[in-house]
């Protein structure tokens, strides 16, 4: 059974403690271009989790603010893992989708494959890598909650077995009519490790709606299975062309020397 996090968006006060905890635990820098909190904030190679502010209408039709924490969703069947032929992305026993930089070849297939646009590339570095939330996998391995979850003062998060979190979300919605009767992440692209409940329609909060309920790797597994062989074959072809061209140039130089002689 994989771990999961239940996020109650009706409780979030936008304090940003989760973004600070993320940076302290993962030792990531602050992004000068995009702060980790505010309106229309984006995830970047330095910001692995952000809090976006949304001005909406509550269940009674009154203007209100809602705050949405964003990070990797840690899919149950991750498209990034399926797309990465180098195995730089792997899903561990706890459900954390982890990136191993020493295996990465820089193809960026993971960025194309992700339905939530999560993995980011270090474009400004001489030797760039891909970055994203790791769900604090070393903490989770010890039975601890991710850093962002453990510091929340507003009880926004619940951490535990995903199935337990899913049942808790259903129980909360059944008991309190203020909540939208929908759990985001329950079925999106086969289900995600981060589950959200809200008293405001998810469409108003920037969530991607209308995603397939089928795991994305089921659409691409046949094609991606052949990707390593295509890459190897193309490498052999290019190597052959290099040696062929080099040999032709060498013969041409020898012919010119013979003519001059």
Buried (B, 14 or more C-beta within 10 A) or exposed (E): EBBBBBBBBBBBEBBBBBBBBBBEBBEBEEBEEBBBBEEEBEBBBBBBBBBBBBEBEBBEEEEBEBBBBBBBBBBBBBBBBBBBBBEBBBBBEBBBBBBEEEEBEEBBBBBEBBBBEBBBBBEEEEEBBBBBBBBBBEBBEEEEBBBBBBBBEEEBBBBBBBEBBBEBBBEBBEEEEEBBEBBBBBBBBBBBBBBBBBBBBBEEBEBEEEBEEEBBBBEBEEEBEEBEEEBEEEEEEEEEEEEEEEEEEEEEEEEEEEEEE
